[in-house]
Amino acid sequence: MINKVYEKIKEIIKKNYLYFIVYITAIIAITYPLPYYIYNGGGIINVDNRIKIENSYKSKGSFNLSYVSELKATLPTYLLAQILPDWDIIKMEEMTLNEEESDEDIYTRDRFFLEDANKNAIQTAYQRAGKTFNITEKKNYIIYIDSQAKTNAKIGDQLLKVDNQSITNISDLTLYIAQKKIGEELQLLVKRKNKKVTCYAQILEIDNSKKIGFSFQENYEYETNPNVELTFSKNESGPSGGLLLSLAIYNHLVEEDITKGLKIAGTGTIDQNGNVGSIGGVKYKLKGAVKNNADIFLVPSGENYQEAIAHQQQHKYKIKIIGVSTFEEALQELQKMSK
């Protein structure tokens, strides 16, 4: 019985082998990833749906995070991007900090950027609203490893100790490295996926300085009153929603509705001091705001603002664009608005 089935399969393959070759080749061509990303437009997310604060105030309008639609290039999408004017091709090396980084490394770093932006937004909003925000613990994470580095540490590792000494401030690590000799190895204790792991890092000469080739991001635990919870999906990352998130949280904490009933979209990073930083993909984010009928588009002052204005004029968008450099300036501009 088995032999008959085997012979039947052989006969089918023999008669249709050209079809199978073409089919398999087509599947590979369609799905095989190319070393590019495709930017093909943007959209907005109502951030009020991501915020939960005890006894918070409601608003008539909304704050919306603007985002860029991005996909990994395959042959069909690459060819489409050559034809469609609103689809742009971005080389993979422009998305990575060195050629050895994986997609997972990029994702891990961008998730850290998102978490940092969220905490900065909470801190800015709570302090401006006169609410309690206290930092309870600081942590240091590796978010970049230079291609020259000689180490088995990984992006996303939390640094706990160096040569059995606890490290809470990265400037202390820099001073410690300066006392060592080039070629010496440091023993690192890191936390990786909730497990403690011992690693090494060799001291190198990079840009005429003693370094181990890491970049760190300080992260921190905090407590607030009232309690706040933010919910973002696993595929959402990056710091560019910080400004709009800080405004939305603030609006939950104060009685005055700063939306004035308007649909407000925008983009821009936020730091712990309420300063707004520039971002990429402005034209896609503006297009997404217009497509979703936003009344206002907030954008960092400077080059981002100029790019948004130029794109508005080119496409004759009717949306109001406001450039801001701080959280406070954004508040002042919104207070001038009326429905």
N, C-alpha and C positions, 0 to 999 in steps of 0.2 A: 504493500500500500504506500509506504513512504517513498519507495523508488519510483512509483508511478507519479506521485505528486512532484517529486524532484525533476523527473523527465518533462512533465508538463510545464513547470516553471522555466526550465531551460529552453523549451520550445517557444514559449511566449517571449522571453528575453531575446532569443535569436531572431525572431520575426520583427520585433519592435525596438531593437537596440538603438537605432537612430533617434527614435522618438524619446527614449529614456535619456540619451546623451543631451539632446536639445533641451529637454525639460529640466534636467539637473543643472545644466549650464545657465539656463534662464533664471532659475531660483537663486543660484550663487550670485549672478550678476545683479539681481534685484535687491538682495539682502546683504551682500558683502559691504561692510563699512569702509568708507573712504576717509582719508585724513583731513576731513573738513567738517565744519558745522554750518547749518543753514539757518539764517535769521529770516523768518517769513511772516512778520507782523507781530502784533501784541494785543493785550487785553487788560482788563482791570478786575480786581477782586475787592468786594466790599469787606473791608477789614473789621467792621463792627461785628460781623459774624464770627470773628476769630478771637474776640475779647470777652472775657467773663470777669466782671468785678462786682463784688457784693454791694447791693443797694446803689447801683449806679444810675445816672440820669440817662434818659432817652433823648434821641435827637430826631428832628424831622428830615434832615438831609443825611448825607453819608460821606464817609472818607473811603477812598478806594485806592488800593495799591496798583500801580501800573507795572506791567511786566512784558518781557520779550518772549515770543514763541521761538523756541530753538529746537532743532532736531539734528541728529547725527546724519551726515550725508551718506547716501547710497547712490548708485548710478542714476536711477530715475529722478531723485530729488536734485542731484547735481545738475542734470540736464535741464530740469525745470527752472532751476535758479539762473541758468544761462539765458533763459527766455523771459521770465517774469520780472518786471522792473522792481517790484517790492521784495524780491527774495535776494538776499545777499549771501555770498560765500565767504566764510571765515576760516582761515587755515588753523589747523589744530594747534600748531605751535604758538599761535596768538592767544590761545585759551589756557596754555600750560606755562608754568614758570621754568620748567626745564624738560628736555625731551624724554627723560626717564619716568616722568609722572604718568600714572594711570588715570583712567576715568574715575576710579574710586578715590584717588588722592584729591582730584579736583572737587569731587562731590563732598568729601570730608571737610576740606578747607572751606567750601562755600556754606556748609551747614554751620561751621563755627562762626563764619561771618554773619549768618542769619541770627544765631543765638546772641552774638555780641550786639547786633543792631537792636534786637528785641529788648535786651537789658538796658541799653542806652536810652531807648525810647521810653521805657518804664521809668527809669531814673529821672529823665528830663521832665516828663509829664507830672510825676508825683511831686517833685521838688517845686515846680512852677505852681502846682495846685495847692501847695502847702500841706501835703499829705506825707505820711511816714514812709521813708525808704532808707533801709540800713544795709550796708554790705557786711556780710557775716563771715565770708571766707573767700580767699583769692587762690586761683589755680592757674598754672602755666601749661599751655599745650603747644606742641610742635605743629606748625601749620605749613612749613616749607623746609625742604632739605636741599641744599645746593648740590649740583651734579658733581662737584669736586669732593664732597664730604665722604669720609671713610667711617662708616657707622652701620649698625644694624637696627637703629631706631627707625620708627615709622611716623609718617604724618598722622596726626590724631593722638599720639602718645601724650599722656600727662606726665610732666617731669616732677618727680618726687624728691630725689636726692642725687647729688653728684659727689662721688668719692665718699659716700656715706654721710654727707652733710646735707641737711634739708635746705631746699632752695625755695624762697618765697618771692624773691625779687630778681628779675633777670639781670639787672645791673650788677648785682653781687656776683652772678655767674661770669659776667664779662670781666670783672676785676680778678676773679679767681683764675680764669683762663690766661690773663695777661701775665700772671706769675709763673706759668708753666713754660716748658720748652716745646718747640715745634717737634712733632713726632710722638710726643707723649700721648698716652691714652687715658681718657677719663672713664670711670665706671658710672653708668647712669642707672638709676632705679626709676622705672616708669610704670604707669598704670595703663594697660592696654586691654580694652574690653573687659573691664572690672577685674583683671588679674595683674598682679605685680610681676614685672619682667625685668631682668638685669640685661643691660645693653652696654655697648662701648661707643666712644666717639674719639677719633684721633684729632689732635690739635694741628691745624694747618696754617700756612701763611696765605691769606686771601686778601687781596687789595691792600697789601703791605701791613696787615694786622693779623694777630693771632686769633683764629676763629675755629669753630667746629662746623660751621656751615649751616646752622639752623636759624630759622626765624620762629619766634614764639608769639602767641597771643594770650594775653591775660584774660582769664574768664573769672567770674565770681558768682558766689551764691549770695542771695539777698532775702530780706523779709520786708513786707509792705503792710500797711494798714490804710485802707481795706485790702483784702487779699485780691490778687489778680492772677488769672490764668490765660495763657495764649495758646491757640491751637493752630499749627501749620502742618500741612501734609508732608510726607517724606520727599516728594519731588520738588518742594519749594526750598529755595536756598538763596544766599547772597544778602548783602547789606543794604540794597538800594531802597527798601521800603521803610527805612527808619524814620524819616521825616513824617510821612503820612501816618505811621503807626503811633508816633508820639502825640500827634494832634488828636487822633481818634481816642487814645487813652485819656488824654487831658479832658476831652469833651465828655467822657463818661464820669469824670471826677468833679466837674463844676456844674453849677445850676444853669449858667448861661449856655445856650446852644450856639456854638461858634460856627456851625454849618449854615445857619440862617436859612435852612430848608434847601440848600444847594447840593448838587452832586459834585463832590470835589475829588479829583484824581490827581496823581502826581508821583514824583519820585525824588530820591535824594537820600544820602546817608545821614546819620545823626551821631554825634559823639557824646561823651558824658557831660560836656559843657553846653550842649545844645547847638553846636555849630553844624551847619549843613554842608555835606561834601558832594563832589561831582560824581557822576555815574556814566555808564555807557548805554547805547541803544535808545537815545532820546527820541529819535524820529519814530521808532516802532511803538514806544510807549505813548507818545502823543497821538499817533494814529489809533491806538486801542482806546484811548480816552474819548476821542472824537466819535469813533464807531459806536461807543456805548453811551453817547449823549451826555457826557460830563459837561458841567457848566464852567468849571475852573480847572486849570492844569498848573499845579505847583512844580517848580523845577529849580535846581540850584542856580544861583546867579553866575554870571560869567559865560564861559564857552557853552555850557549846557543851555542856558537861556537864549543865547544868540542862535544856536542850532535850532531850537524849538521855534523861535520867531521866523527864521528863514524857511523852515518847513511849513509853517502856518501860511506864510505869504505865498509860497509856491503852490500849495493846494487849496488856498482860500478857505481855510478852516475858520469857523466863527467862534471857537472856544476862546475864553479869556486866559491868557498865559501870564503867570506871575513868577518872577524870579526872586528867590530869597536866599540869604546866606546864614540865617540863624532861625531857631525855633521861635524866638521872640518876634522877629520880623514877620514870620509867617502868621503869627497871631494878630499882629497889628494890621496886616493886609486883609485878613479875613474879617476883621471887625469893621472894615470899610465897606464890605460887601452887603448887598441887600437882594432879596429875591425879586 
